[in-house]
Amino acid sequence: MHEIVEHTADLGLRVTAPTLELLMADAACGLFEVIAGDLSQIQPQSDRAERFHVAGTDPMWLLFDWISELHAAFELRRMLFCSFDVTIDAAGLHATAYGEPYDPVRHLLAHEIKAITQHELSVVETAVGWEATLIVDI
């Protein structure tokens, strides 16, 4: 016998910004706020900066792949980031992320993210800039 029960284990991010580059940077900050809670506990060490490149032109999939790359950086290398320089061109998204390795003595984590989902994923250009919605499974 089995029973299917409803269970909500997601958090959503809604991001608005005047440019697509700022939208991507703000979404990245949102991801690490979900993971770490208070971003001020993360020190942006320039010697620990990491470069990322995400190929593509569709803003929605750039966001999904970008946030997935950052999530992987935390899961695989335990890197926490708190600031981002992002540019977007015809080849895709290019970014430098600043942060430091997770230290359980100094960093209190808020949520464990299991996956970045495609559920309700959207990026739209508006009259005043850009808006995005992204759901993470916690």
C-alpha positions as a printed Julia matrix, in Angstrom:
138×3 Matrix{Float64}:
  0.0    0.0     0.0
  1.14   3.49   -0.64
 -0.15   6.96   -0.12
  0.69  10.12   -1.98
  0.86  13.15    0.27
  1.37  16.78   -0.57
  4.62  18.26    0.63
  5.94  21.73    0.0
  9.72  21.92    0.13
 10.52  24.78   -2.19
 11.65  28.36   -1.92
 11.15  30.9    -4.65
 13.35  33.76   -5.73
 11.87  36.79   -7.46
 14.43  39.21   -8.81
 14.08  42.59  -10.5
 16.9   44.69  -11.93
 17.4   47.43  -14.51
 19.77  45.27  -16.63
 20.08  41.57  -17.39
 23.62  41.56  -15.96
 22.41  43.01  -12.64
 19.51  40.55  -12.63
 21.97  37.64  -12.88
 24.17  39.09  -10.13
 21.18  39.71   -7.85
 19.84  36.19   -8.49
 23.24  34.79   -7.48
 23.12  36.83   -4.26
 19.64  35.46   -3.66
 20.88  31.89   -4.07
 23.58  32.37   -1.46
 21.17  34.17    0.86
 19.01  31.04    0.71
 22.06  28.87    1.45
 23.81  31.0     4.07
 21.13  33.34    5.34
 23.14  36.48    6.07
 25.54  37.33    3.22
 27.59  39.58    5.5
 29.13  36.48    7.09
 30.84  35.71    3.74
 34.09  37.55    3.09
 34.82  38.31   -0.6
 38.44  37.13   -0.89
 39.95  38.33   -4.15
 42.44  35.45   -4.17
 39.48  33.02   -4.05
 37.57  34.65   -6.94
 36.23  32.15   -9.45
 35.36  32.74  -13.08
 32.28  31.23  -14.69
 31.11  31.03  -18.29
 27.64  29.9   -19.34
 27.05  29.56  -23.07
 23.76  30.59  -24.63
 21.56  33.52  -25.51
 18.15  32.74  -23.98
 17.95  34.73  -20.71
 15.8   32.1   -18.99
 18.27  29.28  -19.64
 21.23  31.52  -18.87
 19.71  32.12  -15.44
 19.0   28.44  -14.87
 22.47  27.32  -15.95
 24.22  30.16  -14.07
 22.45  29.42  -10.79
 23.03  25.68  -11.31
 26.77  26.33  -11.77
 26.89  28.33   -8.54
 24.94  25.66   -6.68
 27.45  23.07   -7.95
 30.35  25.25   -6.75
 28.89  25.14   -3.26
 28.01  21.45   -3.32
 31.28  20.23   -4.87
 33.85  22.73   -3.57
 31.93  24.2    -0.59
 32.38  27.74   -1.93
 30.2   30.55   -0.62
 29.97  33.7    -2.73
 28.64  37.13   -1.84
 29.39  39.42   -4.78
 29.42  39.0    -8.54
 30.61  40.85  -11.63
 28.52  39.7   -14.6
 28.68  40.52  -18.3
 26.58  39.05  -21.07
 27.5   39.01  -24.75
 26.69  36.96  -27.86
 28.67  33.99  -26.46
 26.79  33.91  -23.16
 27.28  34.92  -19.54
 30.72  35.64  -18.12
 31.11  36.23  -14.4
 33.55  36.53  -11.57
 32.27  35.42   -8.18
 33.9   36.58   -4.95
 33.68  34.68   -1.7
 35.42  32.09    0.42
 35.28  28.4     1.32
 32.59  27.34    3.77
 33.89  27.23    7.34
 31.49  25.5     9.75
 32.99  27.47   12.64
 32.22  30.86   11.05
 29.34  30.23    8.65
 25.84  29.34    9.76
 23.92  27.77    6.9
 20.21  28.48    6.53
 19.02  25.9     3.97
 20.3   22.9     2.09
 19.34  23.24   -1.56
 18.71  19.9    -3.21
 18.14  21.2    -6.72
 17.52  24.21   -8.9
 14.18  23.57  -10.57
 12.59  24.57  -13.86
  9.22  24.97  -12.14
  7.86  28.5   -12.74
 11.23  29.51  -14.2
 10.93  32.8   -16.07
 12.97  35.79  -17.15
 11.14  38.64  -18.84
 12.13  42.07  -20.0
  9.79  44.81  -18.79
  9.44  48.51  -19.53
 11.78  49.3   -16.61
 14.24  46.4   -16.75
 14.13  42.67  -16.09
 12.18  40.32  -13.81
 12.92  36.71  -12.97
 11.37  33.9   -10.97
 13.34  30.83   -9.89
 12.3   28.0    -7.56
 14.78  25.92   -5.55
 14.02  22.58   -3.95
 15.09  22.53   -0.3
